[in-house]
Amino acid sequence: MKLRRGFCILIMTFLCVFMFVSTVFAKPLSDISGNWAEDYINHLVDSSIMSGYPDGSFRPDASVTREEFIKCLIEALNISINSSVKSSYVDVFNSSWSHPYIETAVVSGILVPEEAVNGMLRPQEPIPRVEVAKLAVRALGHPIKSDYTGYDDGINIPSSYRGYVGVAKERHLMSGYPDGTFRAWNPVTRAEACVILVRLIYDAGKGAGLVTICYDHNQASIFDNAYPLHQSYGYPGVNYVLPPRVGDREMMTLAQLRELEQAGWETGSHSKNHLNFTDLRDREIREQLYLSKERLQENGLQYASFAYPFWFDTDPYPVVGEYYESAVKCFGKNINTEPINRYNLERVMLDEGLSNGEMTSLLDQAVITGGWVIFYTHSVEVANQRPANHGINQQRLEYLFQEIEKRGLIFVTISEGVKLKCKE
């Protein structure tokens, strides 16, 4: 089962999740203020992923049935629906709305009919937490390594479920109660289902998302203040160089640029004079690109990519593509044509205009979609110092690195990212 396929449309699949219990409703929800899952619920509602009931409520404490949760799993992971008319359970009729989802779960190995008592699924009964743990872990394909649950009431959980509960806890798919218990047979509520589904999709996307940080203008502060942090985390960066200004006051020297390349960084072209290519004729664009690339090559640098490989979607691209492979591959695969998906390849300015919340949201979406988020900034000041225009400081950069590390994102240069994306 290829769980990672189609992750770029996973968020859209949530539009269908819970449609069996909710209808489109634009007004603020009346009954979630102060709820422990309020942030999860609001996140989904604000994204038009979920909605409340016609009376303005969300009913976070209402139970979810087995068939409802199974439908959520299938749609959330974008598993192709099985069209079999045969029913694997005596109490699930092929005329039932949930039949295709249940049979899909059977074919995918999420449900095992042989485990059912008297061949019955009891689809309309509330689903208990212990069954949700089993279904979620099976859906993600995580192996069971032990029967240890990690909960104080683990002894009360049947042995056939313990390993699943332990994995669900380890992977942060489900949480216990403040007293250290799991309470295996409690029915799962709508609020709990929201949290579990978001965590499940997030978990399924771990390890697939890419992130890149590009530094424009080869300023000396990148070498002095950003490079040491990159080294401590083992993350390469990308320098976009204005060749005539290499070694100028407050700019990096050739020796520094070469040192960064030896540490795995990529050197790219920022054109010769930093002109807006949309205002130039093809001949002028070629002159800018040729002179820039020639200057970098003469000094033994990589000139691996162009400063805006994912910026233009119009005329300059064919010409840029003559000089930089990244532009050819990205434009040729229609990655950045309208409508642009900002979580896949659009560059995002990393400065004071981008809040920490917006930053972490971008990272989360890169995890969920398996996409690629590219940050770029001009300078990096010392810790706690107010950054210059279009810049950040070391404290903010380290915060970003910590969040990237926490999410298991793959840190890549532009060239590495293009190669990985073109394999998909």
N, C-alpha and C positions, 0 to 999 in steps of 0.2 A: 504494500500500500504506500503510494507516494504522497506523504502528507504535505510535502513542501510545495507541490505543484499548485500553481494558481494563487499563491499567497498575495499577489498584488491586487487580487479582488476579494480577499477575505473580509475586509471591512464592509464591502458592499453586501456580502452575504448576510451580515447581521440585520439588514433591512427586513429579512424574512424571519429571523429568529424571534420567537415569541409572538408571531402574528396570530397564533391560535388563541392568545389570551389578551391581546391588546389591539387597539386601533389607532390610527393617526390622530394625534391630539397635540396642538401647538401650545396650549396654555401651561404655565408652571404646574408641576405636580404638587398636590396638596398634602401629601402624607409621608414625605421622605425627609423633611427637615430634621436634622439630628440623628437620622438613622445611621447605624454603623457602616452601611454600604452606600451612603449618600454620594460620595465622590464617584464611585463606579457607576451608579445609576445615572448621575448627571452627565458623566462623560459620554455614556451611550446615548442618552436622550439629546444632548447638545449636538451630537454627531448625526442625529436622525437615524440612529441604529435601533433604538427602542423607543417605545412611547407608552403612555398610560391608558387608562380606561376613559370612556366618554364622560364620566362624571368628574374627571380631573385627578383621580387617584392613581397610584401605581400599585398599591396593595403589596408592599414588599414582604409581608409575612404570610402571604397566601402560598399554599403548597404547589409544587410542580409534579405532574404525573410522570410515570415511566415513559409513556409514548411521547410526551412533550419534551422531556429531556433528551431522549434518543434523537428526536428531530433536530434539536439544538446542536448536538454533537455532529451529526451528519452535515448539516448546513454550515456550521462554524468551520469545519475542516475541509469544506468543499469536496466532499467525497461524492463521486458520480452515483446517481441513484440507480439501484438495481430494479429492472422492470419485471422480475419474475412474478408470475401469478400464483405460484405455490406459496402456501403459508407454513412457516416453521413452527407455529404455536397453535394449539387447538382453539384458543380464545382470541386470535387475531384473524379477522376475516379479510379476504382480499379486496373487499369493497370498502374497508376502513381507510380513512384519510392517512392513518399512520402506517399502513401496511408497507408501502414502498420504503419508508425510512427504516422500519424494523428489519425488513429483508436485507436492506443495504448494510445494516449493522451486523447481521448474521454473516453475509458474504465477506465483510471486512474483518471478521474475527472479534468484533467488539461484543457481540452477543453470542453465546454458545447454547443452543437449544437443549443439549443434553443435560445442562445444569438445572433446567426448569423442573419444578415439582409437578408431576402429572401432566407435563407438556404445556403448562399454562404460564403465560407471561404476566397476566393481570395488568394490562397496559394502562388502565384508567385509575389505578391506585397511586397514591403519593409515593414517590421514589425515595427510599431512605439514603442517608449519607453514605453508608457503607457500599451500596450499589453504585452510587455516583463515583466513588473513588475507583471502583473496579472498572467501570466503563471508561472513565477519563484516562486512566493509566493504559488500558488496552488500546484506546483510540490513538494515543501518542506512541505506542510501541515500546514503552520503557520496560526493561527486563525486571523480573522479581528476583532479588538476591537473598532475601531473608524474610522471616516471619515477624521481625521486630517492627512494632507499630510506632513506638515513640510516645504512646499515650498511657496515662495512668490506668485507664480502663481497657487496655489492650487485651487482657485476659478474657474479657467478656465478648470479644469479637471472634466469630468462628474462624478457625484456622485457614479456611479457603479464602478469606478476605484480608487477612492480616498483612500479607506482603503488599497488596495494593494500597492499603491505608498507609503503610510505611513509606511507599514511593510517593504517594500524593502529598504526604507531609514533607518529605525530603525535597521535592520539586516545587514546593510552595503552591501546589494546586488547591489545597484545602488546608484550613487551619482548625485547630481545636478550640476548646472553650477556656476561659481564664483559669478554671480549676484543674487544667491539665487533662481533661477528658476529651474523647472524640464523640461519644454519644452516637454510636453506630446506627441506631434505628430511628433517630429523629428524621422526620421528613424534611427534604430540602425545600427552602422557600425561594420565592422569586428573587429576593435580594441576594441570597447565597448563590443562586444559579448565575446571576449577573457576574459576581466576583469570580466564580469558578470558570465560567466561559472565557472571560477576559484573560485570566491566568493561563488557561489551557491554550488559547490561541497564541499568547505571548510565548509560552514554553515551546510550542511547535515551531516557532520562528527563530529560536535561539541558534546562533552559529551561522545563520544565512545572511544576516545584514552586514553591509559594508559602511565604513565611515572614513572620510579623508579630511585632513586640514591643509589648506593651501595658504601660503603667505605671499602677498603681493609686494612687489617693489624691492625685494632683497634688502630690507633695512637691517642695520646692525643689531637692533634689539632682538631680532629673530635668533641670531647666533648667540647673543649674550643671555637672553632670558627665556626663550622658548626651547632651544636645543637641549639644555640640561634636563628639562622636564621630560622631553621626548625620550631622552636616553634612559631616564629612570624607569619609564614604563615600557621601553622597547618599541616605541611607535615611530615610524618614519614620517617625514613631512614632505611637502612639495613647495619648492621655491619658484616663483615666477619672476624672472629677472629682466630688468631693463639694461641691456648690455652696455650702453654708453656710460652708465652711472656706477658700474661695478668699481669698488674701491674709493668712490667719492666719500666726502664727509657724511657720516652717519649711515653709510651703506656698507654691506659686507665686501670683503676682499675676495680675490680669486682663491687664495689659500683657504679661506673659511668655507667658501662654496664647495671646494674639493673635499674638505674634511667632512662636510655634511653628506656628500655623495658616498664617501667611503663608509659612512654610518648607515647607508641604506636610503638616504633621501633622494628625491628626484628633482632635477633642475629642468624647468620649462621656460618657454619663451613668453615674454609679455609684450611682444612686438618691439620694434626699434625705438619708437618715440611715444608709445602709449596713446595712440590715436584711436578714435572710434571708427571701427571698420565699416560700420553701416553708412558712413559719410564718404567712403573712398571708392574709387573705381578699382576694377580687378587688377589693373597694372600697378596701382599704388599699394594695394594689399599685398601683392606678390613681392614688391620691393621691401616693404616692412618685414615680411616674414623671412625673406631670403637674407637680408642684412642681419637680422636678429639671430637666425640659426647659424649663419656663417661665423658671427662673432663668438657665439658660445662654443661652436665646434673648434675654432682656432685655439681656444683656451682649454680644450680637453674636457668640456662639460657635456652633459647628456643631451640637452635640448629635447627631452623626451615627449613633452606635450605642450599644447598651446594654452594660454592663460584662461581662455573661455571655451573649453571644449563642449560645455553643455549650456551655453548661453544663447547663442544665435539659433534661430530656426528658419532663417531666410537666406538671402543672397551670399553672404561671405563664406558660408560653410563649404561649398565645393572648392573654393580657392584655398581655404585653410586646410582642407583635406589633402591637398597636393603636398603639403609640407609636414603635416602631423597626423599620424595614423589614428590617434584617438578620435579626431574629428570624423574621419572616414567611417570608422566602425560604429560610432555612436549615431551619427546622422544616417548612415546607411541602414541601420536597424530600426530607424524611426523611434528611438528611445525618447527623444526630446521634442517630438512634434506635439502640437496642441491636441487635446488639453494636456498641459504639463502636469505630471504627478510629482509634486515637490519632494516626496519621500523617496523617489527613485533616483533622480539625477539632477534636480535643480540645485544650483549653488545657493547657500544661505550665508548672509553677512553675519559674522561673529563679532558683535560689538555690544555696546550698552543698550542698543535698541532691541536686542534679542534677550528676553528674560530667561532666567533659569528654568522656569516652567515650560516655556516654548522650546527651549533647548532639549530638555528631557523628553518632551512630547515628540520631537523629531526623532530622537534616538529610539523611543518606544515604537514608533511607526516603522522605523527601519528594521527593528526586530520582527514585528508582526508581519510586515509585507515581504521580508527578505530583501528590502530595497537598499538604496545607497544614498546616504546623506553626505553632502560635501560642504563643509564650512570653509569660509575664507576670511582672512583678516589682514590688516596692514602692518601692525606692530604689536609687540608684547612688552608692557612695562613691568617693573619689579612688583613683587607682591604688595597688594593694598594701595598701590599708587594709582591715581586717576588716569585711565588710559587716554591716549590721543584719539582724535577723530578716526572712526573705523578701526579701532584697536581694542585690545583687552589687556588685563594684567595677569601675572603669574597665578594669582589666587583663583581667578576665573578659569584659566586654562587647566589648572590641576583639578578643579571641580569637574570640568568636562571629561578629563581623562578618567577620573574615578567612576563617573557614570557610564562611560564607554566600557570600562573593565567590568563593572558590575553586570552589564547586560550581555557580555560575551560577544560583542560586535567585532568584526574583522577589520583591523586598521590597515588601509592600503594606500599606495600611491595611485595617481591617476592611471598610469600604465597598467599596474596590477589589477585595478578595478575593472578597467576595460576588458582585460583578458578574461577575468572571472565572469563578467556579465555576458560576454560574447559566447561563452560556453553554454549558457542557458537556452 
